[in-house]
Amino acid sequence: MIVAENWNLMRREDGAVLVRVPSTGAFAAGLPDAVFTFRAGDPQYQFWHDEWKRREDAE
């Protein structure tokens, strides 16, 4: 799996991890960013939580 470093990750107060993927390319101006939210219990939550934590620790 490839995780782009330009994806924005943030942790909300309720513990959910929000992943924002900016639109790019020829059609980017007309498209909104893709936004996904993962909560504890979601199958992909632990992956995104670990990625958020890795970036947080690197700052």
Secondary structure as UniProt FT lines:
FT   TURN            5..6
FT   STRAND          8..11
FT   TURN            13..14
FT   STRAND          17..21
FT   TURN            26..27
FT   HELIX           28..30
FT   STRAND          34..38
FT   TURN            40..41
FT   TURN            43..44
FT   HELIX           45..58
//
